[in-house]
Amino acid sequence: MKPTTETEASRPGSLHRLVRGHNHVTLYLGDCLEMARIEADAVITDPPYGIGHMHSGIGGTPETLNGGNPIGGMVWKLHGDNKPFDPRPWLEYKTVVLWGANHYASRLPDKPCWLSWDKHLRHIPGLSFSECEFAWTNIKAKKTRCFRFYWQGALRSGEANAQVHLHPTQKPVELMAWCMEVAKLPENCTVLDPYMGSGTTGIACLRTNRNFIGVEIDPEHFATAVARLEREANQGVLL
């Protein structure tokens, strides 16, 4: 079934809606912290960690360092990553998965179940990529869970290996779908990603028959997410 869409102008506060079969996608361009509470069954997101992340890949607005002298060419800053991340607005949801939580663990409640993403990287001195990443979750489990999926710069497992990297902290669709399975989220539930970036969580939702609400503050990333999700809905591919 070809999806139906409804779009307003790409300006702060605008939205984009997409429907495929029984599944709905709603995307907001704006600051999630300035919006009223969005009702959802779960929050699964990869927020800005507050570590002043710099990246030389695709995404965001290019900026230079050292008073205009580029270091290693153009670099990109992540919006909101220049201050500590406060997870409190998202902790009241029934099911929560927050990636990068080791960077702000002191501001999170103690929970026994953490999720980890093993990127299969060999330890190489000076390697700039993290060998693994961690997510805090409030799901009712007493053991940690690990997802193994190769991901090193331009070399990646799965379909992403043949695609352009669209966001400096982009995650695999397979990883976000795995989070939903570990959390035992039922089909047709609604997942919120308040820092959706290029829309990866939304694609995982479409492929697993779940509804998606995404919020993104960067207009360029918002446009990328809209295009990716429209393309995914037209393909109608299930994971």
C-alpha positions as a printed Julia matrix, in Angstrom:
239×3 Matrix{Float64}:
  0.0    0.0    0.0
  1.42   3.37  -0.98
  1.74   5.62   2.12
 -0.14   8.88   2.49
  1.69  11.98   3.71
  0.93  15.4    5.08
  3.64  18.05   5.29
  3.9   21.63   6.48
  6.72  24.06   5.67
 10.16  23.12   7.06
 10.37  25.72   9.79
 10.58  25.37  13.58
  7.37  23.83  14.85
  6.44  22.28  11.49
  5.52  18.63  11.18
  5.34  15.78   8.71
  2.91  12.87   8.91
  3.1    9.57   7.1
  0.72   6.6    7.2
  1.47   3.11   5.89
 -1.23   0.57   6.55
 -1.93   0.62  10.29
  1.35   2.32  11.2
  1.69   6.07  11.7
  4.78   8.27  11.61
  4.73  11.82  12.99
  7.84  14.01  12.74
  8.33  17.39  14.43
 10.96  19.97  13.56
 11.77  21.74  16.82
 13.24  21.54  20.3
 11.84  18.54  22.19
 12.46  20.3   25.52
 10.17  23.17  24.54
  7.29  20.94  23.49
  4.42  19.68  25.61
  4.71  16.09  26.78
  4.26  13.65  23.89
  2.32  10.52  24.73
  4.13   7.32  23.78
  4.62   3.77  25.01
  8.4    3.99  24.93
 11.32   6.38  24.47
 14.27   5.0   22.51
 16.87   7.6   21.64
 20.53   8.51  21.21
 20.69  12.02  22.73
 23.55  14.54  22.71
 25.85  13.39  25.5
 27.32  16.74  26.5
 30.88  15.85  25.5
 31.47  18.51  22.83
 31.55  15.88  20.1
 33.38  16.85  16.91
 33.09  14.83  13.73
 34.56  15.17  10.28
 31.76  13.24   8.6
 28.39  14.19   7.16
 25.79  16.09   9.17
 24.93  19.49  10.58
 26.5   22.83   9.74
 30.26  22.83   9.02
 32.37  24.91  11.37
 36.11  25.49  11.62
 38.36  25.52  14.64
 41.31  27.65  15.74
 39.82  30.98  14.77
 38.9   29.94  11.27
 41.81  27.63  10.56
 40.37  24.17   9.93
 41.94  21.22  11.73
 41.8   18.17   9.52
 39.36  19.95   7.2
 35.78  20.83   8.03
 34.19  19.51  11.2
 30.62  19.32  12.46
 29.24  20.03  15.91
 26.15  18.34  17.32
 23.37  20.65  18.46
 23.03  20.65  22.24
 26.23  18.71  22.82
 27.96  21.7   24.43
 26.2   21.21  27.77
 25.5   18.24  30.09
 22.57  16.1   29.06
 19.65  15.99  31.53
 17.75  12.69  31.2
 14.98  13.58  33.66
 12.32  14.61  31.08
 12.33  11.08  29.64
 12.51   8.91  32.77
  8.77   8.95  33.46
  7.9    6.96  30.34
  6.99   3.31  30.84
  9.86   1.98  28.74
 13.08   3.94  28.22
 16.32   3.22  26.35
 18.95   5.99  26.41
 22.16   5.45  24.44
 25.45   7.01  25.5
 24.32   6.75  29.11
 27.83   6.08  30.42
 28.49   9.79  29.78
 25.72  10.87  32.18
 25.29   7.81  34.41
 25.51   9.89  37.6
 22.2   11.54  36.67
 20.36   8.24  36.13
 18.64   5.91  38.63
 20.41   2.65  39.44
 19.14  -0.17  37.22
 20.55  -3.68  36.8
 19.92  -4.06  33.06
 22.15  -2.12  30.67
 22.35  -2.66  26.92
 25.66  -2.75  25.09
 26.6   -2.57  21.42
 29.8   -4.47  20.61
 31.2   -3.05  17.37
 33.66  -5.95  16.86
 36.65  -3.63  16.78
 40.16  -4.88  17.45
 42.01  -2.8   20.01
 44.35  -0.56  18.05
 46.36   2.15  19.87
 45.16   5.56  18.8
 41.9    4.25  17.31
 39.37   7.11  17.34
 36.29   4.87  17.36
 34.71   3.5   20.52
 34.85  -0.29  20.66
 31.4   -0.45  22.23
 28.53   1.79  23.33
 26.15   1.54  26.28
 22.48   2.29  26.89
 20.62   2.72  30.17
 17.19   1.15  30.29
 14.41   0.74  32.82
 13.17  -2.56  31.4
 12.49  -5.21  34.02
 15.46  -7.51  33.61
 18.35  -8.34  35.89
 20.98  -9.12  33.27
 22.8   -6.98  30.75
 22.24  -7.59  27.05
 24.78  -7.32  24.22
 24.24  -6.69  20.49
 27.2   -7.54  18.22
 27.25  -5.64  14.95
 30.37  -4.49  13.06
 30.6   -0.69  12.7
 33.89   1.15  12.11
 33.7    4.4   10.2
 32.81   3.64   6.58
 33.09  -0.12   7.17
 29.79  -1.43   8.53
 27.69  -4.58   8.56
 24.27  -4.88   6.99
 22.66  -2.55   4.49
 24.44   0.52   5.94
 27.74  -0.72   4.48
 26.62   0.36   1.01
 25.04   3.66   2.09
 26.29   7.16   2.79
 26.68   8.03   6.48
 23.94  10.62   7.08
 24.55  11.7   10.67
 27.73  12.0   12.78
 26.38   9.66  15.49
 24.18   7.49  13.27
 23.19   4.08  14.68
 22.35   0.9   12.73
 18.67   0.24  12.06
 19.33  -3.29  13.29
 20.46  -1.95  16.68
 17.34   0.15  17.25
 15.09  -2.73  16.2
 16.96  -4.98  18.65
 16.28  -2.49  21.47
 12.55  -2.78  20.81
 12.7   -6.57  20.87
 14.71  -6.65  24.12
 12.17  -4.25  25.64
  9.37  -6.55  24.4
  7.45  -3.71  22.8
  4.33  -5.04  21.06
  3.43  -4.35  17.45
  1.4   -1.17  16.88
  2.75   0.48  20.04
  4.17   4.01  19.74
  7.88   4.75  20.09
  9.17   8.29  20.67
 12.66   9.45  19.67
 13.06  13.07  20.86
 16.53  13.33  19.26
 15.82  11.41  16.08
 18.72  12.68  13.91
 18.37  11.07  10.5
 15.38   8.92  11.49
 16.98   5.54  12.12
 14.63   4.66  15.02
 11.67   5.47  12.79
 12.86   3.1   10.09
 13.21   0.35  12.7
  9.61   1.07  13.77
  8.26   0.81  10.23
 10.07  -2.47   9.69
  8.67  -3.98  12.88
  5.08  -2.66  12.59
  5.3   -0.02  15.29
  4.19   3.63  15.27
  6.83   6.34  15.51
  7.04   9.92  16.75
 10.31  11.75  16.07
 11.55  15.2   17.04
 14.63  16.87  15.54
 15.91  20.4   16.09
 18.29  20.56  13.1
 16.45  21.41   9.82
 18.96  19.52   7.67
 18.7   16.33   9.71
 14.91  16.73   9.83
 14.78  16.87   6.03
 17.02  13.8    5.84
 14.74  11.89   8.24
 11.63  12.81   6.23
 13.24  11.61   3.0
 14.5    8.36   4.54
 11.16   7.49   6.13
  9.18   8.3    2.98
 11.53   6.09   0.97
 11.24   3.29   3.52
  7.44   3.49   3.57
  7.29   3.33  -0.22
  9.54   0.27  -0.27
  7.43  -1.51   2.32
 10.35  -3.71   3.39
 10.06  -5.64   6.68
 13.11  -6.43   8.79
